[in-house]
Structures are given as C-alpha cells and as structure tokens.
Amino acid sequence: MSVQRLFTSLSARIDAFVGSIENHEAVAEALLSRLADAAARVKLERASNAERVRRLEGSLAAAGNEVDRWTERAVDAHGADPEKALACVERLEQAEARRDQIRERLTQARHCGDELEKNLAAVEGELETARLKTERLKARSACNEARQATESGTLPRELGALMTRWERSVLGGEYRSCAVGAATPESVDELADAFEREERLAERKQRLAELLGGSAKPAPGAQQ
C-alpha cells in the first residue's frame, strides 16, 4: 500500500469513527498506533534495502575486476595463442553481461531506497502532525468538560456534598476517640507510685522528728 493510499484510508476511517463513536480519544490513539506501525515497517524495509545496496555494490566491484582480468588476459594471449585470446574475449563478454545486470539491479535498489526515504519522511511527518493535533484536541476536550461541569453546577454540588459527608465522618471519629479516651483511665505505674508514697511518708516522719526535737529543747531563761 502506498503512503497516499494509507493516508486516504486512515482519514476515511477517522471520519467514520469520529462520526459514529463517542470515545474519540481512544479511536485516535488506535489509528495513531497503526500509523506508527506503518512507519516502523517502512524503517525495516529501508534497512533491508540499504543492506541490499551494500551487497550489490560489492558484487559490482567484483564484476568490474573480473572484466578487467579477462580484458588483460585476452590482450596478453592475442600474440601467442589467438584461439585462447578469443576464448578470453568470450569470457569477457560474459563478465560484462553479469556486470551490467548487477549495475541495473543496483540502480533499482538505490531508486527504491530514495522512495523509501521519501515515504518514511511523509509518514513520520503525518504521524507527528496527527499526534500534535490529537494532544490539542484532548486538551480542548478536557477544558470543555471541566467548563461544562462547572457551569452546570452539578460537579460543585456533588463535591460540596462529598466534603460535608467526609467532614461529618471525620468529626464522628474524633468524638468517638475523645469519648474513649475520657472513659479509659490512663495507665499507672504502680511500682513507681509505691516508691513515691514511701518517700513522702519518710519525709513526713523526718519532719515530725524535727518538730519533736525542737519542742524538747528548754525555753530561753528557763535554767538560771
């Protein structure tokens, strides 16, 4: 399939799909994928043709060497052995025929390579243009959807209702956490409390001893 027929077919498919299917973005992505596959196939064919050109160039060089070799042999054999010289000329003609055939095939392969380069450039250019247009249309479509949702008021109302339900759920969880925290006594370290009670008791006993010791001293002037 030529590039022009490929573009025509894809354009027709795009028009048909866009006119009948709502999900334009998915259809566009599918067609872009097919166009990218076509570009990949052209690249593979270009690489294969380039290898063919290299082989033919080598064969042409070898055929040219063979022509030169039989030409030299025919000239060298002409004086000593005319029949041998004629046989060399026959071989020379055969070598020239092979060389001409290879040259023709090489010309065709090079021409094919030029056509492949043109086709690949056209496909890649069309693919890039289609991708850019797809991205622009996706952005415009997203903006339209956002604007329609905002202008209709449906999305803000739904979002507001969602936020209200969410906040109520969070508040309910907070209230339950507070209630559980208030009803549950904090954990106590009984051993530490026992030491603290003993220390306070010892302090009070010491204070009492100090008080008793002070009261046992005679008052000033009592002994003369």
C-alpha positions in Angstrom: 0.0 0.0 0.0 1.4 3.4 -1.0 1.7 6.2 1.5 -1.0 8.2 -0.2 -3.5 5.3 -0.1 -2.5 4.7 3.5 -3.3 8.4 4.4 -6.6 8.3 2.5 -7.6 5.1 4.2 -6.8 6.4 7.7 -8.5 9.7 7.0 -11.6 7.8 5.9 -11.5 5.6 9.0 -11.0 8.6 11.3 -14.0 10.4 9.8 -16.2 7.3 10.0 -15.2 6.5 13.6 -15.5 10.1 14.8 -18.9 10.4 13.4 -20.2 7.3 15.0 -18.3 6.7 18.2 -18.3 8.9 21.3 -14.8 8.0 22.6 -12.8 10.0 20.0 -9.6 9.8 22.1 -9.5 6.0 22.1 -10.1 5.9 18.3 -7.5 8.5 17.6 -4.9 6.6 19.7 -5.7 3.4 17.9 -5.3 5.0 14.5 -2.1 6.7 15.6 -0.8 3.3 16.7 -1.5 1.9 13.2 0.3 4.8 11.6 3.3 4.3 13.9 3.3 0.6 12.9 3.4 1.7 9.3 6.3 3.9 9.9 8.1 1.1 11.7 7.6 -1.2 8.7 9.0 1.4 6.3 12.1 1.7 8.5 12.6 -2.0 8.4 12.3 -2.1 4.7 14.7 0.8 4.4 17.3 -1.0 6.4 16.8 -4.2 4.4 17.1 -2.2 1.1 20.3 -0.5 2.4 21.8 -3.9 3.1 20.8 -5.0 -0.4 22.5 -1.9 -1.9 25.7 -2.7 0.0 25.8 -6.3 -1.3 25.2 -5.2 -4.8 27.9 -2.6 -4.6 30.3 -5.3 -3.6 29.2 -7.6 -6.3 29.5 -4.8 -8.9 33.1 -4.1 -7.8 33.9 -7.8 -8.1 32.3 -8.0 -11.5 34.3 -5.0 -12.7 37.5 -6.7 -11.5 36.5 -9.8 -13.5 36.0 -7.7 -16.6 39.4 -6.1 -16.2 41.0 -9.5 -15.6 39.6 -11.1 -18.8 40.4 -8.0 -20.8 44.0 -8.2 -19.7 44.1 -12.0 -20.5 42.7 -11.5 -24.0 45.3 -8.9 -24.8 48.2 -11.0 -23.4 47.1 -14.1 -25.3 46.5 -12.4 -28.6 50.1 -12.7 -29.9 50.9 -16.2 -28.7 47.5 -18.0 -28.9 44.7 -16.3 -31.0 42.2 -19.1 -30.1 42.9 -18.6 -26.4 42.5 -14.9 -26.9 39.1 -15.4 -28.5 38.1 -17.6 -25.6 39.2 -14.9 -23.2 37.0 -12.4 -25.2 34.0 -14.8 -24.8 34.6 -14.8 -21.0 35.0 -11.1 -21.1 31.6 -10.7 -22.7 30.0 -12.9 -20.1 31.6 -10.9 -17.3 30.4 -7.7 -18.9 26.9 -9.1 -19.1 27.0 -10.0 -15.4 28.4 -6.6 -14.5 25.6 -4.8 -16.5 22.9 -6.9 -14.8 24.3 -6.1 -11.3 24.6 -2.4 -12.2 20.9 -2.4 -13.2 19.8 -4.1 -10.0 21.9 -1.7 -8.0 20.2 1.2 -9.8 16.8 -0.1 -9.0 17.8 -0.8 -5.3 19.1 2.8 -5.0 15.9 4.2 -6.5 13.9 2.1 -4.1 15.9 3.5 -1.2 15.2 7.0 -2.3 11.4 6.2 -2.5 11.5 4.6 1.0 13.2 7.7 2.4 10.5 9.9 0.9 7.8 7.7 2.2 9.3 7.5 5.6 9.6 11.2 5.9 6.0 11.6 4.8 4.7 9.0 7.2 6.7 10.4 10.1 5.6 14.0 9.3 2.0 12.9 9.1 2.3 11.0 12.4 3.8 14.0 14.2 1.1 16.3 12.9 -1.6 13.8 13.9 -0.1 13.4 17.4 0.1 17.2 17.9 -3.5 17.6 16.7 -4.6 14.8 19.0 -2.9 16.4 22.0 -4.5 19.7 21.3 -8.0 18.2 20.8 -7.6 16.2 24.1 -6.7 19.4 25.9 -9.6 21.3 24.4 -12.0 18.4 25.2 -10.8 18.3 28.8 -11.3 22.1 29.1 -14.8 21.8 27.7 -15.7 19.0 30.1 -14.4 21.0 33.1 -16.2 24.1 31.9 -19.5 22.3 31.4 -19.3 20.6 34.7 -18.6 23.9 36.5 -21.2 25.9 34.6 -23.9 23.3 35.2 -23.3 23.3 38.9 -23.5 19.6 39.1 -19.9 18.9 40.0 -19.6 21.7 42.6 -22.8 20.5 44.3 -21.6 16.8 44.3 -18.2 17.9 45.5 -19.7 20.0 48.3 -21.9 17.2 49.4 -19.0 14.8 49.4 -16.9 17.2 51.5 -19.8 17.6 54.0 -20.2 13.8 54.4 -16.4 13.4 54.7 -16.2 16.1 57.4 -19.1 14.5 59.4 -17.3 11.2 59.2 -14.0 12.7 60.5 -15.8 14.6 63.3 -17.6 11.5 64.3 -14.3 9.6 64.5 -12.8 12.4 66.6 -15.8 12.5 69.0 -15.6 8.7 69.5 -11.8 8.9 70.1 -12.3 11.6 72.7 -15.1 9.7 74.5 -13.0 6.5 74.6 -10.0 8.5 75.9 -12.1 10.1 78.7 -13.6 6.8 79.7 -10.4 4.9 79.8 -8.1 5.7 82.8 -4.5 6.4 82.0 -2.2 3.6 82.7 -0.4 3.9 86.0 3.0 2.6 87.2 2.1 1.0 90.5 5.7 0.4 91.5 6.7 4.0 91.0 3.6 5.1 92.9 4.6 2.8 95.8 8.1 4.3 96.0 6.7 7.8 95.9 4.3 7.1 98.8 7.1 5.6 100.8 9.3 8.6 100.1 6.6 11.1 101.1 6.0 9.0 104.3 9.7 9.1 105.1 9.7 12.9 104.5 6.8 13.4 106.9 8.4 11.2 109.6 11.6 13.2 109.3 9.6 16.4 109.5 7.8 15.1 112.6 11.1 14.1 114.2 12.4 17.6 113.6 9.3 19.1 115.2 9.5 16.8 118.2 13.2 17.5 118.7 12.6 21.2 118.6 9.8 21.1 121.2 12.0 19.1 123.6 14.6 21.9 124.0 14.2 24.2 127.1 12.9 27.6 126.5 15.5 30.5 126.8 15.9 31.7 130.5 14.3 28.6 132.0 17.6 27.4 133.7 19.4 30.0 135.8 
